[in-house]
Each structure stands twice: as C-alpha cells, then as structure tokens.
Amino acid sequence: MAIEDTEKEGRAGATRREAAREPSAGRRSSPSFRLGLTLAATIVFLVVTRLFFFDVAIVDGRSMLPSLGSGDVVLVFKAAYGLRNPAGGYLVLWGRPRQRDIVAAARPDTGALVVKRVWIEEIYAGDGGDGASEPLSGDSLFLLLGDNKYESVDSRAFGLVPMSNILGKAFPLPLL
C-alpha cells in the first residue's frame, strides 16, 4: 500500500507541474483577456466601417439652405456608389449619383469637403452634346450646386467634380 500511495502522490505532483507549465490556458479564459479581445475587435470593426462604409460630416456655411444649415451633421454612406480606396478614388464602382442626390465630395481645387446636390448626372470629357461620346478616362464629371444659389460656393466656383472625388451619398441626421 505504501508503494501505491507514493505512485498516486507522484502522479498528482506531475499533474500540478504540468498545469503550472501551461499558464496560457488559464489566461485565455480570464475575463481581462476576453475584455481585451472584445475591445480590439470593436476597434478594428469601427476603423474598417469608417474607412469603407460610413463617415460623418458637418455642414459649414449657408450653401445648402433650406435643406441643410450651417452646423448640421450628415451621415456619409461611402459604399453608396462603390467601394472606396482610403487613399482616394474607387476600387469597385457599382453606381453613380443621380440628379438631386445630396453627396459629400472633395473639392477638385483644394480637396476640402463639401456637401452639395447633384444637378447634372454625368458629363463626359469631350462630349459634343450628342450624348454619343464615351468617357475618356472612365471618370465622368458632375455639376454640384448648393440649394442656396445666392450664397453657395459650388461647381460654379470650383468647376465640375470627377467621380473619384465624390465620397458618398449624404443623409441628414436628425437632432437628438
């Protein structure tokens, strides 16, 4: 019997030593590890969502009155017309803005963000007015105008906007 007790104690000691050698198994199930993993996944989700799908913008100026006033917040749906490249332009294009859509765009001259309404759907470079011409570079141009024609800085000031500068469709967010 003494030999059997010694063998049991030896096996129990070996089991304790093996458990001490594998501390990661205990850490993986700890609440702090799960919290950290959840926090990291949430941050990655938010960054990917902001880069490719949604962003917010604040309207500056009286250009879009009465639709949008200065200080109004709009949600920009970046994936409305295609999958944008974070560096600029589109990776995949599946739609184009239609007349009267409110869009967020980068000004061609300064790169500043503007929120304007699309007034002419597409103009192709070299269009002779017959509608038969094709876009030269695959990038059509859009005329963006503010709703307040007397106080608007829009395509009349900075010119036509290429599709690569249109960031997405803008939706006004209601005040909370």
ABEGO torsion letter per residue (X at the ends): XAAAAAAAAAAAAAAAAAAAABAAAAAAABAAAAAAAAAAAAAAAAAAAAAAABBBBBBBEAAAOAABBBGBBBBBBAAAAEBBBAAEEBABBABBBBBGBBBBBBBAAAGBBBBBBBABABBBBGBAGAGABBBAAGBBBBBBBBABAAABBBAAAAEBBBAAABAEBBBBBBBX
